[in-house]
């Protein structure tokens, strides 16, 4: 995938604000293992759902049963509040679709940590779990953007659990773009390999439901947690100021 190309297409289609320039997104594309000519052969994005101001799209890739998917929409929260919601891993169970366990395994720094999540699946499909390496990246111009990237990894201290399917090849990001004092544009992008057997009906439901519930969940959390992340926000504002120096 190429986030730069995706963003420009979304921009032309009126699904995203004109906020982020190609320069730093190109760096992201390289970080995700894409070559300069990757965009030329990319399949198109197709709209899966439009609901409550949220647009969900997917892109099918040759040789893969599960598509890349994304959801974009606005959340009524400051970018600091939105960032705090995404960074509060244990509370994923309150707003991420079917998330039953979420915890920080190792905090390397304020901008880097390892996390564990478990996701419920309806019988007879096995629940999924994963270990992720998560990092925070900040861009200040031309708009303030915070991006939380995650990629599945392995840790010797967290071996596979019997009865669960460990997701091995999953990556994505929450890209938060400041629109105003209490308005944030959210781009939730997932390139997942769920592993094991996954019925077609369940895969289709997940592609639509996961990004929809993520952004709707962020909207609800922004209301519930308003004023409760003040310490987190103060700490992150100090970190952001140090990054600008």
N, C-alpha and C positions, 0 to 999 in steps of 0.2 A: 504494500500500500504506500501511498505517498500523501502524507497529511497536507502538504502544500497544494497539490492538485485538488484533493478533496475539498479543502477550504475554499479555493477559488470557484470550484463548481457550485458549492453551496452558496457562495456569495452571489454568483450570477443568478442562481435560482431564487434568491431572496430568502434563504433559510438561515443566513448568518450575517452579522454586522460586518462592515468593512473595517476590521480592527487590527489584524495581524499581518505583517509583511512577510515576504517569502524568505528573507535572510535567515532568521532564527529557526523557522520551520524546516528549512533545508538541513539544518544541523540535526533536527529531530529525525528527519528522513534517513540521514546517514546512521544515526544512532540505532534505528530500527532495521538496519541492514539493507538499505535500498541503494541501488546504483543510480547515477545521473540519468540513465535512460529508462528507469523503471516506469515512469508515467505513460510512456508510449503504448505499452502493452496491457495496461490495466483495464479490467472489466469495469463496466459502469455501475454506479450506485442506483438502486431501485427503492422507491418509497414503499415502506411496509405499513406505516401508520402515521396519521396526523391526528393528534388528540390534545385538547387543552393547551394549544400553542406549542406543543412538542412535536417534532418531526423525527421519525425513526426510519433509517435507511439501512440497506444491506448490500453487500457486494459478494457475489458467488465467485469462487476461484476454482479453476480446473483441477480435478483430482482431489478435491476436498468436499466432504459431506456437510461441513458446517461453515456458514459464511462469516465474513467480517461484518460487524454491525455497529451502528452508532446512533445516539440520540442527541438532539440539540434543542435547547429551549432556555427561556429566561427564568431566573429565580429571584424573587423579591428579597434580596439580602445583600449586604455589602460583600465585597470580594473577601474581606477578612472573615466574615461569618461563614461564607460558603467554604472557604479554605479550612476553617476550624471543623466544619461538619465532615469534610472528606478526610481530615487528618485524625479524627476521633475514631480509631479503628474499632474498639470494643462496641461502639454504638451502631455499627453496620447492621447488627441484628434488628435494629429498629426501622431501617429504611431500605436496605438492599434486598432485592427479590429472593425469598427463600433462604436467606442467610441465617444459619442457626448457631454458628460459632465464629467469632472473630477476635483475635488477640494479637498483641505485639509480641513477637518472639525475641527480638533484639533491637534496641535503639542505638544506632551508630552515632547519630547526631540529630539535630532538629530537622535536617533535610534528608535524612536517610534512615531507613529502618527495614526490618524483615517482619512480615506478618503472616498469620495463618488464618485461613477461612474454611468453613465447611458449608456446603449448600445442599439443602434437602431436595430430593427428587421423588416423584410418586412411584409407588410399587408397580412393577417389579424392578424398576431402574434403581441402581445403586446411587447413594449420595456421593457427591464429589467433594474433594478437598484440595487445597493447594497451599504451597508456601510461596510467598511473593517477596521480591526485592522492590521496595518502593522508594522513589526519590522525588524531591521537590525542586522545581526549576522556576525561576522568576525572570520576567522580561518587563522593563519599565517603559520603553518607548516603542511605537507611538502611543500605545495604551498599556495600562498595567495588566499583566497576564501572569497568572500562577498556574503551573501545570504539575500535576501529581502523576508521575508515570509509574507503572507497575509491570513486572515481568516475573513469570514463574521461575523458580529456582529450586535447589535442593539444599538441605541442611542435614548433616549426620545426626543431629540431635532430634530431628523430627522425621523418623522413618515412615513409610507408608503404613496406613492403618488397615487391618483386615476388615473386609466388607465394604471399604470405600474405594472409589476410583480416584487416584491422584492425578490431577491435571498437570501435565508437564510442559506444554507449549502454548502458554497464554501470555498475552501482553496487551497493554492498552494505556489509556490515560484519561484523567479528568482535566480538561483545559478550561480554566475560569478566566473570563475576560471582563474587566470592570466597565460597566456601562454608565454608572452613576453612583451617588452615595449609598443607595440601597437597591441597586440593580446589577445583577451579574449574569452574563451569558455563559451557559454551561455546554460544553461539548464532551460527551462521554463516548469513548471509542474503545471497542474490544475486538481483538483478534484472538479467538479462543479455539483450543482443541480440547473438547470435553472428555475425550478418551472413552474407551469401552463402547458398548452398544447404546445407541440413543435413537429411539423411535422418531420417525420423520415428524409426527404430529407434535412431539415434545420439543424437537429442535425448532420448529416454526414458532411455537408458542414462546420459547425462550428468547428468540431473536426479537420478537415484538415486546414482550413483557419486561425483560430485564432493563433496557434503557428507559422505557416509559416509567417504570416504578422507581428507577434511580432518580430521575429528575423530579417526579412528583414527590418522592420521599424527601429529597432535599428541600423542596418547598415547604413541606410540613415541618421538617426539623428546624427550618429557619424560624418558624413561628414559635415552636416549643422551646427552643434553646436561646431565644433572643435575650441577651444580657447574662447568659450563663457561661459564655466563652471569653469573658472580658480579660482574664489573665492570659489565656492563650493568644488573644489578639494583641495585647500589649507586648508579649514576648516576640510575636512574629513581626510586629511593626518595627521593633528594635533590630531584628535580624535583617529586615528589608532595608532599613536605613544604613546598616553596615555594608550591605551589598552594593549600595549606590556610591559609596565613598571610593 
